[in-house]
Amino acid sequence: MDTSEVTTLVLAVEGVRVAVLFRELAGGGVKVSLRSKGLLDVQALATEFGGGGHRNASGIVLSGTLDDVVRRVADRAAALARSSP
């Protein structure tokens, strides 16, 4: 199963509006895949961290440990979900 299939499954859950998938890279760093539905803009979130993409599908590659990246991005994703209609 590839990452797009995982995030699609997560977004299919009732009430879920954003899916964030973290994957450690072999050379170091963490790849973050962001997916959303509706008007929730994950591109804005990705841009905050130097990433990019589209409103409902974006990505980021960050240096740091998995735990650190999860904490930083998950906190912002939760804030985005709370503030978006």
Biopython code that builds the backbone (N, CA, C, O; Angstrom):
import numpy as np
from Bio.PDB.StructureBuilder import StructureBuilder

atoms = [
    (1, "MET", "N", (0.860, -1.179, 0.000)),
    (1, "MET", "CA", (0.000, 0.000, 0.000)),
    (1, "MET", "C", (0.900, 1.233, 0.000)),
    (1, "MET", "O", (1.823, 1.324, 0.810)),
    (2, "ASP", "N", (0.640, 2.184, -0.902)),
    (2, "ASP", "CA", (1.442, 3.397, -0.911)),
    (2, "ASP", "C", (0.808, 4.464, -0.018)),
    (2, "ASP", "O", (-0.303, 4.290, 0.482)),
    (3, "THR", "N", (1.531, 5.572, 0.175)),
    (3, "THR", "CA", (1.080, 6.595, 1.119)),
    (3, "THR", "C", (-0.251, 7.220, 0.736)),
    (3, "THR", "O", (-1.042, 7.573, 1.610)),
    (4, "SER", "N", (-0.511, 7.362, -0.570)),
    (4, "SER", "CA", (-1.785, 7.969, -0.969)),
    (4, "SER", "C", (-2.963, 7.080, -0.582)),
    (4, "SER", "O", (-4.040, 7.580, -0.257)),
    (5, "GLU", "N", (-2.764, 5.773, -0.614)),
    (5, "GLU", "CA", (-3.829, 4.862, -0.208)),
    (5, "GLU", "C", (-4.103, 4.970, 1.293)),
    (5, "GLU", "O", (-5.255, 4.913, 1.723)),
    (6, "VAL", "N", (-3.052, 5.124, 2.077)),
    (6, "VAL", "CA", (-3.213, 5.246, 3.531)),
    (6, "VAL", "C", (-3.989, 6.515, 3.871)),
    (6, "VAL", "O", (-4.942, 6.474, 4.649)),
    (7, "THR", "N", (-3.583, 7.639, 3.291)),
    (7, "THR", "CA", (-4.275, 8.890, 3.607)),
    (7, "THR", "C", (-5.705, 8.885, 3.082)),
    (7, "THR", "O", (-6.587, 9.479, 3.703)),
    (8, "THR", "N", (-5.949, 8.235, 1.965)),
    (8, "THR", "CA", (-7.321, 8.117, 1.447)),
    (8, "THR", "C", (-8.197, 7.341, 2.422)),
    (8, "THR", "O", (-9.342, 7.720, 2.670)),
    (9, "LEU", "N", (-7.663, 6.257, 2.976)),
    (9, "LEU", "CA", (-8.412, 5.476, 3.965)),
    (9, "LEU", "C", (-8.719, 6.299, 5.216)),
    (9, "LEU", "O", (-9.825, 6.238, 5.753)),
    (10, "VAL", "N", (-7.741, 7.059, 5.669)),
    (10, "VAL", "CA", (-7.946, 7.890, 6.868)),
    (10, "VAL", "C", (-9.021, 8.937, 6.605)),
    (10, "VAL", "O", (-9.900, 9.143, 7.441)),
    (11, "LEU", "N", (-8.960, 9.598, 5.454)),
    (11, "LEU", "CA", (-9.950, 10.632, 5.138)),
    (11, "LEU", "C", (-11.350, 10.063, 4.938)),
    (11, "LEU", "O", (-12.328, 10.808, 5.013)),
    (12, "ALA", "N", (-11.468, 8.767, 4.686)),
    (12, "ALA", "CA", (-12.776, 8.140, 4.518)),
    (12, "ALA", "C", (-13.511, 7.958, 5.845)),
    (12, "ALA", "O", (-14.714, 7.696, 5.857)),
    (13, "VAL", "N", (-12.802, 8.093, 6.950)),
    (13, "VAL", "CA", (-13.417, 7.959, 8.270)),
    (13, "VAL", "C", (-14.298, 9.180, 8.531)),
    (13, "VAL", "O", (-13.870, 10.321, 8.352)),
    (14, "GLU", "N", (-15.517, 8.925, 8.951)),
    (14, "GLU", "CA", (-16.459, 10.023, 9.213)),
    (14, "GLU", "C", (-15.891, 10.986, 10.248)),
    (14, "GLU", "O", (-15.411, 10.576, 11.305)),
    (15, "GLY", "N", (-15.958, 12.273, 9.922)),
    (15, "GLY", "CA", (-15.488, 13.318, 10.831)),
    (15, "GLY", "C", (-14.032, 13.716, 10.641)),
    (15, "GLY", "O", (-13.608, 14.749, 11.159)),
    (16, "VAL", "N", (-13.264, 12.926, 9.917)),
    (16, "VAL", "CA", (-11.859, 13.249, 9.678)),
    (16, "VAL", "C", (-11.771, 14.202, 8.495)),
    (16, "VAL", "O", (-12.328, 13.938, 7.429)),
    (17, "ARG", "N", (-11.063, 15.316, 8.693)),
    (17, "ARG", "CA", (-10.918, 16.302, 7.623)),
    (17, "ARG", "C", (-9.482, 16.474, 7.176)),
    (17, "ARG", "O", (-9.229, 17.054, 6.120)),
    (18, "VAL", "N", (-8.537, 15.980, 7.960)),
    (18, "VAL", "CA", (-7.130, 16.093, 7.588)),
    (18, "VAL", "C", (-6.401, 14.807, 7.968)),
    (18, "VAL", "O", (-6.638, 14.229, 9.028)),
    (19, "ALA", "N", (-5.508, 14.375, 7.080)),
    (19, "ALA", "CA", (-4.684, 13.189, 7.338)),
    (19, "ALA", "C", (-3.223, 13.605, 7.191)),
    (19, "ALA", "O", (-2.852, 14.288, 6.236)),
    (20, "VAL", "N", (-2.402, 13.184, 8.148)),
    (20, "VAL", "CA", (-0.986, 13.502, 8.126)),
    (20, "VAL", "C", (-0.219, 12.198, 8.284)),
    (20, "VAL", "O", (-0.428, 11.460, 9.247)),
    (21, "LEU", "N", (0.665, 11.918, 7.339)),
    (21, "LEU", "CA", (1.451, 10.694, 7.366)),
    (21, "LEU", "C", (2.926, 11.060, 7.436)),
    (21, "LEU", "O", (3.412, 11.863, 6.639)),
    (22, "PHE", "N", (3.633, 10.471, 8.391)),
    (22, "PHE", "CA", (5.055, 10.730, 8.604)),
    (22, "PHE", "C", (5.846, 9.490, 8.209)),
    (22, "PHE", "O", (5.485, 8.367, 8.562)),
    (23, "ARG", "N", (6.951, 9.716, 7.456)),
    (23, "ARG", "CA", (7.793, 8.591, 7.058)),
    (23, "ARG", "C", (9.251, 8.998, 7.173)),
    (23, "ARG", "O", (9.686, 9.977, 6.566)),
    (24, "GLU", "N", (10.012, 8.224, 7.973)),
    (24, "GLU", "CA", (11.445, 8.485, 8.094)),
    (24, "GLU", "C", (12.136, 8.136, 6.779)),
    (24, "GLU", "O", (11.834, 7.116, 6.160)),
    (25, "LEU", "N", (13.058, 8.984, 6.365)),
    (25, "LEU", "CA", (13.791, 8.766, 5.137)),
    (25, "LEU", "C", (15.120, 8.075, 5.437)),
    (25, "LEU", "O", (15.715, 8.295, 6.492)),
    (26, "ALA", "N", (15.575, 7.250, 4.517)),
    (26, "ALA", "CA", (16.805, 6.475, 4.708)),
    (26, "ALA", "C", (18.016, 7.376, 4.950)),
    (26, "ALA", "O", (18.876, 7.035, 5.763)),
    (27, "GLY", "N", (18.100, 8.492, 4.278)),
    (27, "GLY", "CA", (19.243, 9.396, 4.421)),
    (27, "GLY", "C", (19.115, 10.389, 5.560)),
    (27, "GLY", "O", (19.963, 11.266, 5.723)),
    (28, "GLY", "N", (18.064, 10.254, 6.345)),
    (28, "GLY", "CA", (17.799, 11.201, 7.432)),
    (28, "GLY", "C", (16.652, 12.119, 7.064)),
    (28, "GLY", "O", (16.368, 12.348, 5.888)),
    (29, "GLY", "N", (16.019, 12.624, 8.055)),
    (29, "GLY", "CA", (14.888, 13.505, 7.848)),
    (29, "GLY", "C", (13.578, 12.732, 7.805)),
    (29, "GLY", "O", (13.545, 11.505, 7.897)),
    (30, "VAL", "N", (12.509, 13.494, 7.661)),
    (30, "VAL", "CA", (11.166, 12.914, 7.694)),
    (30, "VAL", "C", (10.336, 13.526, 6.573)),
    (30, "VAL", "O", (10.303, 14.745, 6.402)),
    (31, "LYS", "N", (9.673, 12.672, 5.819)),
    (31, "LYS", "CA", (8.731, 13.126, 4.801)),
    (31, "LYS", "C", (7.345, 13.162, 5.426)),
    (31, "LYS", "O", (6.922, 12.209, 6.082)),
    (32, "VAL", "N", (6.641, 14.272, 5.217)),
    (32, "VAL", "CA", (5.299, 14.450, 5.757)),
    (32, "VAL", "C", (4.332, 14.622, 4.598)),
    (32, "VAL", "O", (4.487, 15.538, 3.791)),
    (33, "SER", "N", (3.338, 13.751, 4.511)),
    (33, "SER", "CA", (2.295, 13.855, 3.497)),
    (33, "SER", "C", (1.042, 14.402, 4.169)),
    (33, "SER", "O", (0.598, 13.880, 5.191)),
    (34, "LEU", "N", (0.484, 15.442, 3.597)),
    (34, "LEU", "CA", (-0.703, 16.110, 4.136)),
    (34, "LEU", "C", (-1.841, 15.990, 3.138)),
    (34, "LEU", "O", (-1.672, 16.311, 1.961)),
    (35, "ARG", "N", (-2.983, 15.538, 3.589)),
    (35, "ARG", "CA", (-4.168, 15.460, 2.741)),
    (35, "ARG", "C", (-5.352, 16.009, 3.524)),
    (35, "ARG", "O", (-5.427, 15.853, 4.743)),
    (36, "SER", "N", (-6.275, 16.650, 2.818)),
    (36, "SER", "CA", (-7.462, 17.186, 3.479)),
    (36, "SER", "C", (-8.641, 17.089, 2.532)),
    (36, "SER", "O", (-8.496, 16.767, 1.352)),
    (37, "LYS", "N", (-9.799, 17.373, 3.073)),
    (37, "LYS", "CA", (-10.983, 17.450, 2.224)),
    (37, "LYS", "C", (-11.713, 18.742, 2.543)),
    (37, "LYS", "O", (-11.545, 19.328, 3.613)),
    (38, "GLY", "N", (-12.518, 19.165, 1.600)),
    (38, "GLY", "CA", (-13.242, 20.416, 1.784)),
    (38, "GLY", "C", (-12.330, 21.621, 1.641)),
    (38, "GLY", "O", (-11.406, 21.621, 0.828)),
    (39, "LEU", "N", (-12.593, 22.633, 2.427)),
    (39, "LEU", "CA", (-11.863, 23.889, 2.332)),
    (39, "LEU", "C", (-10.611, 23.929, 3.200)),
    (39, "LEU", "O", (-9.903, 24.936, 3.193)),
    (40, "LEU", "N", (-10.320, 22.888, 3.934)),
    (40, "LEU", "CA", (-9.152, 22.873, 4.808)),
    (40, "LEU", "C", (-7.886, 22.888, 3.949)),
    (40, "LEU", "O", (-7.661, 21.975, 3.155)),
    (41, "ASP", "N", (-7.063, 23.924, 4.108)),
    (41, "ASP", "CA", (-5.928, 24.192, 3.224)),
    (41, "ASP", "C", (-4.616, 23.671, 3.816)),
    (41, "ASP", "O", (-3.963, 24.362, 4.599)),
    (42, "VAL", "N", (-4.237, 22.450, 3.436)),
    (42, "VAL", "CA", (-2.969, 21.902, 3.929)),
    (42, "VAL", "C", (-1.765, 22.496, 3.198)),
    (42, "VAL", "O", (-0.635, 22.367, 3.667)),
    (43, "GLN", "N", (-1.993, 23.143, 2.059)),
    (43, "GLN", "CA", (-0.879, 23.813, 1.391)),
    (43, "GLN", "C", (-0.344, 24.942, 2.264)),
    (43, "GLN", "O", (0.867, 25.156, 2.322)),
    (44, "ALA", "N", (-1.221, 25.659, 2.937)),
    (44, "ALA", "CA", (-0.785, 26.728, 3.840)),
    (44, "ALA", "C", (0.084, 26.156, 4.960)),
    (44, "ALA", "O", (1.088, 26.756, 5.342)),
    (45, "LEU", "N", (-0.304, 25.007, 5.476)),
    (45, "LEU", "CA", (0.479, 24.346, 6.522)),
    (45, "LEU", "C", (1.837, 23.914, 5.965)),
    (45, "LEU", "O", (2.865, 24.144, 6.601)),
    (46, "ALA", "N", (1.851, 23.300, 4.800)),
    (46, "ALA", "CA", (3.110, 22.857, 4.194)),
    (46, "ALA", "C", (4.043, 24.039, 3.952)),
    (46, "ALA", "O", (5.249, 23.938, 4.179)),
    (47, "THR", "N", (3.496, 25.143, 3.500)),
    (47, "THR", "CA", (4.297, 26.330, 3.220)),
    (47, "THR", "C", (4.990, 26.850, 4.477)),
    (47, "THR", "O", (6.119, 27.336, 4.407)),
    (48, "GLU", "N", (4.325, 26.751, 5.617)),
    (48, "GLU", "CA", (4.933, 27.176, 6.894)),
    (48, "GLU", "C", (6.244, 26.450, 7.161)),
    (48, "GLU", "O", (7.145, 26.996, 7.796)),
    (49, "PHE", "N", (6.346, 25.225, 6.677)),
    (49, "PHE", "CA", (7.520, 24.391, 6.929)),
    (49, "PHE", "C", (8.417, 24.255, 5.697)),
    (49, "PHE", "O", (9.303, 23.400, 5.676)),
    (50, "GLY", "N", (8.203, 25.078, 4.677)),
    (50, "GLY", "CA", (9.044, 25.031, 3.486)),
    (50, "GLY", "C", (8.607, 24.025, 2.440)),
    (50, "GLY", "O", (9.337, 23.774, 1.481)),
    (51, "GLY", "N", (7.433, 23.448, 2.607)),
    (51, "GLY", "CA", (6.908, 22.486, 1.643)),
    (51, "GLY", "C", (5.958, 23.151, 0.677)),
    (51, "GLY", "O", (5.946, 24.375, 0.549)),
    (52, "GLY", "N", (5.168, 22.355, 0.002)),
    (52, "GLY", "CA", (4.223, 22.907, -0.950)),
    (52, "GLY", "C", (3.267, 21.862, -1.466)),
    (52, "GLY", "O", (3.205, 20.742, -0.961)),
    (53, "GLY", "N", (2.527, 22.247, -2.477)),
    (53, "GLY", "CA", (1.554, 21.339, -3.066)),
    (53, "GLY", "C", (0.292, 22.073, -3.441)),
    (53, "GLY", "O", (0.334, 23.149, -4.039)),
    (54, "HIS", "N", (-0.835, 21.481, -3.083)),
    (54, "HIS", "CA", (-2.156, 22.023, -3.404)),
    (54, "HIS", "C", (-2.986, 22.103, -2.124)),
    (54, "HIS", "O", (-2.592, 21.581, -1.081)),
    (55, "ARG", "N", (-4.132, 22.759, -2.218)),
    (55, "ARG", "CA", (-4.975, 22.950, -1.041)),
    (55, "ARG", "C", (-5.271, 21.633, -0.321)),
    (55, "ARG", "O", (-5.209, 21.579, 0.907)),
    (56, "ASN", "N", (-5.588, 20.585, -1.055)),
    (56, "ASN", "CA", (-5.982, 19.329, -0.421)),
    (56, "ASN", "C", (-4.917, 18.237, -0.464)),
    (56, "ASN", "O", (-5.166, 17.124, -0.002)),
    (57, "ALA", "N", (-3.740, 18.531, -1.008)),
    (57, "ALA", "CA", (-2.661, 17.532, -1.066)),
    (57, "ALA", "C", (-1.319, 18.245, -1.113)),
    (57, "ALA", "O", (-0.996, 18.904, -2.102)),
    (58, "SER", "N", (-0.544, 18.117, -0.060)),
    (58, "SER", "CA", (0.749, 18.797, 0.026)),
    (58, "SER", "C", (1.750, 17.923, 0.748)),
    (58, "SER", "O", (1.400, 16.884, 1.308)),
    (59, "GLY", "N", (2.999, 18.355, 0.728)),
    (59, "GLY", "CA", (4.034, 17.584, 1.382)),
    (59, "GLY", "C", (5.166, 18.447, 1.885)),
    (59, "GLY", "O", (5.332, 19.597, 1.479)),
    (60, "ILE", "N", (5.943, 17.861, 2.785)),
    (60, "ILE", "CA", (7.065, 18.542, 3.421)),
    (60, "ILE", "C", (8.158, 17.499, 3.633)),
    (60, "ILE", "O", (7.864, 16.328, 3.876)),
    (61, "VAL", "N", (9.411, 17.922, 3.544)),
    (61, "VAL", "CA", (10.525, 17.107, 4.007)),
    (61, "VAL", "C", (11.259, 17.944, 5.042)),
    (61, "VAL", "O", (11.723, 19.046, 4.749)),
    (62, "LEU", "N", (11.361, 17.406, 6.264)),
    (62, "LEU", "CA", (11.978, 18.137, 7.372)),
    (62, "LEU", "C", (13.140, 17.362, 7.968)),
    (62, "LEU", "O", (13.138, 16.132, 7.993)),
    (63, "SER", "N", (14.129, 18.097, 8.445)),
    (63, "SER", "CA", (15.202, 17.458, 9.189)),
    (63, "SER", "C", (14.756, 17.343, 10.640)),
    (63, "SER", "O", (13.858, 18.058, 11.084)),
    (64, "GLY", "N", (15.387, 16.447, 11.361)),
    (64, "GLY", "CA", (15.049, 16.236, 12.764)),
    (64, "GLY", "C", (14.603, 14.813, 12.997)),
    (64, "GLY", "O", (14.464, 14.023, 12.063)),
    (65, "THR", "N", (14.381, 14.505, 14.250)),
    (65, "THR", "CA", (13.921, 13.168, 14.596)),
    (65, "THR", "C", (12.443, 13.027, 14.275)),
    (65, "THR", "O", (11.725, 14.021, 14.160)),
    (66, "LEU", "N", (11.998, 11.801, 14.135)),
    (66, "LEU", "CA", (10.585, 11.546, 13.880)),
    (66, "LEU", "C", (9.725, 12.155, 14.985)),
    (66, "LEU", "O", (8.721, 12.808, 14.700)),
    (67, "ASP", "N", (10.109, 11.948, 16.230)),
    (67, "ASP", "CA", (9.329, 12.491, 17.354)),
    (67, "ASP", "C", (9.215, 14.008, 17.286)),
    (67, "ASP", "O", (8.138, 14.561, 17.509)),
    (68, "ASP", "N", (10.323, 14.686, 16.977)),
    (68, "ASP", "CA", (10.325, 16.142, 16.899)),
    (68, "ASP", "C", (9.432, 16.635, 15.761)),
    (68, "ASP", "O", (8.644, 17.564, 15.940)),
    (69, "VAL", "N", (9.558, 16.013, 14.599)),
    (69, "VAL", "CA", (8.762, 16.430, 13.436)),
    (69, "VAL", "C", (7.273, 16.173, 13.678)),
    (69, "VAL", "O", (6.433, 17.006, 13.338)),
    (70, "VAL", "N", (6.955, 15.032, 14.258)),
    (70, "VAL", "CA", (5.552, 14.724, 14.565)),
    (70, "VAL", "C", (4.979, 15.783, 15.498)),
    (70, "VAL", "O", (3.881, 16.289, 15.267)),
    (71, "ARG", "N", (5.711, 16.113, 16.535)),
    (71, "ARG", "CA", (5.231, 17.114, 17.493)),
    (71, "ARG", "C", (4.990, 18.459, 16.823)),
    (71, "ARG", "O", (3.939, 19.072, 17.016)),
    (72, "ARG", "N", (5.959, 18.920, 16.036)),
    (72, "ARG", "CA", (5.851, 20.231, 15.399)),
    (72, "ARG", "C", (4.700, 20.290, 14.394)),
    (72, "ARG", "O", (3.905, 21.230, 14.415)),
    (73, "VAL", "N", (4.612, 19.305, 13.528)),
    (73, "VAL", "CA", (3.610, 19.344, 12.456)),
    (73, "VAL", "C", (2.219, 18.992, 12.981)),
    (73, "VAL", "O", (1.241, 19.628, 12.591)),
    (74, "ALA", "N", (2.114, 18.004, 13.847)),
    (74, "ALA", "CA", (0.804, 17.597, 14.367)),
    (74, "ALA", "C", (0.148, 18.733, 15.151)),
    (74, "ALA", "O", (-1.062, 18.935, 15.054)),
    (75, "ASP", "N", (0.937, 19.472, 15.921)),
    (75, "ASP", "CA", (0.386, 20.612, 16.660)),
    (75, "ASP", "C", (-0.212, 21.640, 15.711)),
    (75, "ASP", "O", (-1.304, 22.152, 15.960)),
    (76, "ARG", "N", (0.497, 21.950, 14.616)),
    (76, "ARG", "CA", (0.000, 22.928, 13.650)),
    (76, "ARG", "C", (-1.190, 22.382, 12.868)),
    (76, "ARG", "O", (-2.123, 23.127, 12.568)),
    (77, "ALA", "N", (-1.171, 21.100, 12.537)),
    (77, "ALA", "CA", (-2.307, 20.505, 11.812)),
    (77, "ALA", "C", (-3.564, 20.531, 12.664)),
    (77, "ALA", "O", (-4.652, 20.814, 12.163)),
    (78, "ALA", "N", (-3.418, 20.237, 13.952)),
    (78, "ALA", "CA", (-4.567, 20.285, 14.858)),
    (78, "ALA", "C", (-5.110, 21.702, 14.969)),
    (78, "ALA", "O", (-6.325, 21.901, 14.978)),
    (79, "ALA", "N", (-4.227, 22.681, 15.053)),
    (79, "ALA", "CA", (-4.654, 24.085, 15.130)),
    (79, "ALA", "C", (-5.376, 24.498, 13.849)),
    (79, "ALA", "O", (-6.381, 25.207, 13.899)),
    (80, "LEU", "N", (-4.861, 24.054, 12.706)),
    (80, "LEU", "CA", (-5.501, 24.365, 11.419)),
    (80, "LEU", "C", (-6.901, 23.764, 11.359)),
    (80, "LEU", "O", (-7.846, 24.430, 10.937)),
    (81, "ALA", "N", (-7.037, 22.518, 11.776)),
    (81, "ALA", "CA", (-8.344, 21.852, 11.741)),
    (81, "ALA", "C", (-9.344, 22.551, 12.663)),
    (81, "ALA", "O", (-10.521, 22.681, 12.328)),
    (82, "ARG", "N", (-8.868, 22.999, 13.823)),
    (82, "ARG", "CA", (-9.763, 23.704, 14.761)),
    (82, "ARG", "C", (-10.212, 25.062, 14.235)),
    (82, "ARG", "O", (-11.332, 25.495, 14.506)),
    (83, "SER", "N", (-9.347, 25.730, 13.488)),
    (83, "SER", "CA", (-9.656, 27.093, 13.047)),
    (83, "SER", "C", (-10.378, 27.166, 11.705)),
    (83, "SER", "O", (-10.886, 28.224, 11.332)),
    (84, "SER", "N", (-10.426, 26.057, 10.979)),
    (84, "SER", "CA", (-11.033, 26.048, 9.650)),
    (84, "SER", "C", (-12.490, 25.610, 9.730)),
    (84, "SER", "O", (-12.830, 24.698, 10.483)),
    (85, "PRO", "N", (-13.365, 26.278, 8.933)),
    (85, "PRO", "CA", (-14.784, 25.903, 8.948)),
    (85, "PRO", "C", (-15.029, 24.514, 8.398)),
    (85, "PRO", "O", (-16.173, 24.063, 8.348)),
]
sb = StructureBuilder()
sb.init_structure("model")
sb.init_model(0)
sb.init_chain("A")
sb.init_seg("    ")
for serial, (resi, resn, name, xyz) in enumerate(atoms, 1):
    if name == "N":
        sb.init_residue(resn, " ", resi, " ")
    sb.init_atom(name, np.array(xyz, "f"), 0.0, 1.0, " ", f" {name:<3s}", serial, name[0])
structure = sb.get_structure()
